Amino acid sequence: MIPALVAALLAVQAAAGPDPREIEHAIEADRLEQARQMLAEAMAAGQSGVEIDRLAADLAFAKEKWATAQVSYAALLHANPNDERSAVRAAIASLMLGDSVKAAAFVDAAIALNSSSWEAWNAKGVLCDLGRDWTCADEAFAKARGITVIVDGSQVPVVYAADSIDVTKAFIADFNSKNPATASVTQP
């Protein structure tokens, strides 16, 4: 009787299609052909909805099918305007397609949803780089890394001395006495 129950359970499970978590795991593990087959089985078994749509978008993204990924994530974002992950992924797909206008809209949406998203700020940095806006790119990449202060090194005079160098008045006087050609006549 137990073998019959197990067989019946397996038949019901097969009719329902694969578990979406298993499809997600296959995508994350870069087993993309397995994920494609499982997703096709799930859809053939009648599974549908946001979860399946997201898996299809994730699979397209992982396979670098940028046009499909862009359209899929845009549809997910349209269905749920608070979906920051779809906004970021749509932005990246748009960047990969060379569509800076759509990428900018998706990046702005992602940042508006989560101003601390490193992925959104990184995409913004790439977008600014493409537009040759170096200040914007520096700021975006800094935010992606969690850096809150940016110093323009070209505007800051920096003097470096190794720890082993004694830069005292005595050292300077001694150096100048031994190297008169480099000694300065300017008073400090």
N, C-alpha and C positions, 0 to 999 in steps of 0.2 A: 504494500500500500504506500509506503514512504517513497519508493522510486516513482510511483505514478504521480504523487503530489509534487515531487521535485520536477518531473517532466512537465506537468501542467503549469507550474510556476514559471519555468523557463519559457514555455510557449507564450504565456501571457506577457512576460518581460520582453520577449523578442517581438511580439506584436506591437508593444508600446514604443519600441525603438530604444536606442542607447540613451543612457543617462546624460543629460547636458553637461554635468560636471566632468564626465569622462571625456567628452569632446573638448571641453575647455582645457583639461589636463593634457590632452594630445597636442593641442595648439601650443601650450606653454612649453611642452617638451620638444617642440619642433618636429613632431611626427605629423607633418601636414597632410600627407596622403591618407593616413589613418583617420585624421580628423575630418578630411573631406568625405571619406566613405561613411563615417559614422554620422556626419551631418546629413548626408543624402538619405541614409537609413531612417534617421529621426524624422525628416520631412516626409518621406514616403509613408511612415507610420502615422502621419497626421500631426506631428508636433509642430507648433507654430507659436508666434507671439514674439514679444520683445527679447526673451532669452535666446530664442533660435536666431532672430535677426542679428543680435549682438554677436553670436558665435559666427555667423556668416560674415559679418563685417570684420571680426577679429581674424578669421581665416584669410580673407582677402588681404588684409593688412600684412599678416605674417608672410603671405606669398608674394608680397610687393605688387599686388594688382591694385595700383593706386587709384585708378578711375572707379573701380567697383567699391573700394574702401571709402573713397570720398563720398560717393552717393549714398552708401549704406550708413555711414556715420552721420551724414547730414539728415537722413530720414529719421534716425534714432534721436538726434538732437531736436528735430522738429516735433517729434512725438513727446519728448521730455526736455524742455528748454533748460532744465537744471542739471543736465547730464554733462558734467565737465570732461569726463573721459572721452565721450564722443566728440566734443568740441576740439579737444587736443588732437585726437587721432584724425579728425577731418582736416585740421590745420596742417598736420604733418603730411597727409596724403596730398593736400593741395600744393604744399611746397614741393613735393616730389614730382608733381605734374607741372610745376612752373607757373601755377596760378596764384600769383601774389595777392590779387584782389580778394579771392575767396579765403586764402590763408589768413589774411589780415582780419577779416570778419570773424573767422573761427577762433583765431588767437585772442582777439578782444573779448569774445564771448567766454572763452575758457578762463581768462584772467579775471573777468568780472565775476565768474562763479567761484573761483578759488585763487585769490591773489598770491598765495604761497606755493602754487604748483610749479615745481621746477621744470616740468615738461612744457608747460605753457610758456614760461619765461624763456626757456631755451629755444622754442619755436619762434618766439618774438625776436630773439637775438639773431637767428638765422634770417628771418624776414628783414630785419634792419640791415644786416650785412649785405643781403641781396640788393637793398635799396641804397647801399653805400652811406648809410647814416651811422657812422662809427660811434658817436656819442650814445645814440639809442641802443646800438648793439652792446656796447660796454655795460650800460646800465642793465639791460635785459639779462646778459650773461651773468653779471654780478648777482642779480636777484635770483637767478636760477641756482646759484651756488650759496645763496643765503648771505651774501656780502652786502653790508648796508652802507659802507663808506667807500667811495672811489676817489683815489688821489691821482691826478694827472702828473706823472713823474717828470714830464718836460717842464712843468711850472714850479718844481720844487728843487732848489739847489741842495745837492746832497754831497756831503763829504764823508768818506769812509776811511777809517783807519782800523787796522787789525788790532786785536786786543794786546798783541805783543809790542805795539808801538806806543811810546810815551810821548804824547803831544802836550807837553807842558811848556811854560815860558823858558824853563831851563833847557829843555830839549831844543826848542826853536833857536835860542841864543847859541847853543853849542853847534847846531846844524849850520846856522848862518855864519858863524866864525870859521867853520871848515869849508864852506862853499860860498865865498864872497860874491861870486858872479850871480848867484841866485838870490842873494839877500835883498830884501826890500828896504827902501828908504822911507816908506810910508809908516807913519806912527800909528799904532793901534788905537 
